Amino acid sequence: MSVRLDPARLDRELARRGWNATDLAQAAGCSAATISAARRGRPITSGTLSRIAMALQAAPVIAGIDEILGPGPDSLTLLER
């Protein structure tokens, strides 16, 4: 099954951790090309989504970053609506 991530939400989650796409790819055990595709709104597998979610959950959020980034999306999901 394929899913599409919300690219803006994914970019925000990367920023909250001080990560770039390569950092996420390494943490999630997938290719940088896969992360790049997800950041462009291309479909990824549900297994890749699971690995991305686990990598993001395991990484600490930079203290105070949310104040710098400002208000984020209302939804807590990475999936596109």
C-alpha positions in Angstrom: 0.0 0.0 0.0 1.3 3.5 -0.8 0.7 6.7 1.2 1.6 10.3 0.6 3.1 12.5 3.4 2.3 16.1 3.8 5.6 17.7 2.5 5.2 20.8 4.6 4.7 18.8 7.8 7.6 16.5 7.0 9.9 19.5 6.5 8.7 21.0 9.8 9.5 17.8 11.6 12.9 17.8 10.1 13.5 21.4 11.2 12.2 20.6 14.7 15.1 18.1 15.0 17.7 20.1 13.1 17.8 17.3 10.5 18.1 17.3 6.8 16.8 14.6 4.4 20.1 12.6 4.7 19.8 12.5 8.5 16.3 11.2 8.3 17.2 8.6 5.6 20.0 7.3 7.8 17.9 7.1 10.9 15.0 5.5 9.1 17.2 3.0 7.1 16.0 4.1 3.7 17.6 6.0 0.8 17.9 9.8 0.6 16.0 9.5 -2.7 13.1 8.0 -0.9 13.0 10.9 1.6 13.4 13.4 -1.2 10.4 11.8 -3.0 8.3 12.0 0.2 9.3 15.7 0.6 7.9 16.3 -2.9 4.6 14.6 -2.1 5.4 11.4 -4.0 3.9 8.1 -2.7 5.9 5.9 -0.3 5.2 2.5 1.1 3.5 2.0 4.4 6.6 0.3 5.7 8.7 3.3 4.8 6.2 5.5 6.6 6.5 3.4 9.7 10.3 3.7 9.6 10.1 7.4 9.1 7.7 7.8 12.0 9.8 5.7 14.3 13.0 7.7 13.4 11.2 11.0 14.1 9.8 9.7 17.4 13.2 8.6 18.6 14.9 11.9 17.7 14.7 14.7 20.3 13.1 18.0 19.3 15.4 21.0 19.7 14.4 23.0 22.8 12.7 26.2 22.0 12.5 25.5 18.2 8.7 25.6 18.1 8.8 29.2 19.2 11.1 30.0 16.4 9.2 28.1 13.8 5.8 29.5 14.8 2.4 27.8 14.7 2.4 24.5 12.9 -0.4 22.4 11.3 -3.3 21.6 13.5 -3.1 17.9 12.6 -0.6 15.6 14.3 -0.4 13.4 11.2 2.2 13.4 8.5 -0.3 12.1 6.0 -1.8 14.3 3.4 -5.4 15.0 3.7 
